[in-house]
Amino acid sequence: MSWRIDPIAATEIDARLAAYRFDHHAISEVYVQAREVLVLFEGLLNAAQTKRILLLREIRNQRLGGPLHRPR
């Protein structure tokens, strides 16, 4: 975020990247390659979260006497 907003930070970041021979193109290329993996990983996390919520709901229902029980 600093790279986009703060011109001083952008200059410093660009200098560090240039020291390692990275440029905007190289960074964009890596981001595009990683984006697919990150989207897959996010999908897996969302699926795990949904299963966790369903499992906790089932445990709660079992403890309270079944799915028809309504809290007071």
C-alpha atoms as one frame of an Amber mdcrd trajectory, in Angstrom:
protein
   0.000   0.000   0.000   2.874   2.360   0.790   4.153   1.783  -2.712   0.962
   3.308  -4.142   0.381   6.166  -1.700   3.712   7.422  -0.380   6.155   8.649
  -3.068   9.122   8.466  -0.677   8.278   4.867   0.236   7.783   4.066  -3.458
  11.256   5.402  -4.259  12.798   3.359  -1.445  10.946   0.203  -2.461  11.917
   0.671  -6.114  15.560   1.129  -5.083  15.501  -2.078  -3.025  13.888  -4.006
  -5.874  16.424  -2.619  -8.362  19.264  -3.736  -6.068  18.034  -7.309  -6.577
  17.324  -6.684 -10.294  13.543  -6.790  -9.920  11.287  -4.395 -11.780   7.534
  -3.794 -12.010   7.226  -6.378 -14.774   8.895  -9.104 -12.685   6.674  -8.305
  -9.694   3.548  -8.376 -11.864   4.575 -11.705 -13.378   5.043 -13.300  -9.954
   1.734 -11.877  -8.756  -0.131 -13.291 -11.772   1.412 -16.721 -11.200   0.684
 -16.672  -7.478  -2.862 -15.347  -7.887  -4.200 -18.691  -9.159  -2.720 -20.536
  -6.207  -4.016 -17.908  -3.785  -7.540 -18.172  -5.247  -7.417 -21.956  -4.851
  -6.146 -21.625  -1.288  -8.877 -19.099  -0.469 -11.502 -21.522  -1.783 -10.130
 -24.270   0.414 -10.175 -21.970   3.444 -13.764 -20.949   2.755 -14.843 -24.582
   2.394 -13.106 -25.500   5.658 -14.773 -22.565   7.431 -18.194 -23.635   6.166
 -17.633 -27.222   7.328 -16.454 -25.961  10.716 -19.574 -23.840  11.160 -21.846
 -26.723  10.146 -20.060 -29.075  12.535 -20.322 -26.620  15.423 -24.016 -26.113
  14.666 -24.554 -29.894  14.695 -22.688 -30.250  17.994 -24.804 -27.448  19.502
 -28.011 -29.071  18.268 -27.010 -32.430  19.719 -26.257 -30.853  23.096 -29.549
 -28.969  23.153 -31.693 -31.946  22.261 -32.012 -31.904  18.499 -32.409 -29.516
  15.572 -35.964 -28.493  16.498 -34.894 -26.922  19.779 -35.250 -23.152  19.742
 -33.379 -20.937  22.212 -35.510 -18.987  24.677
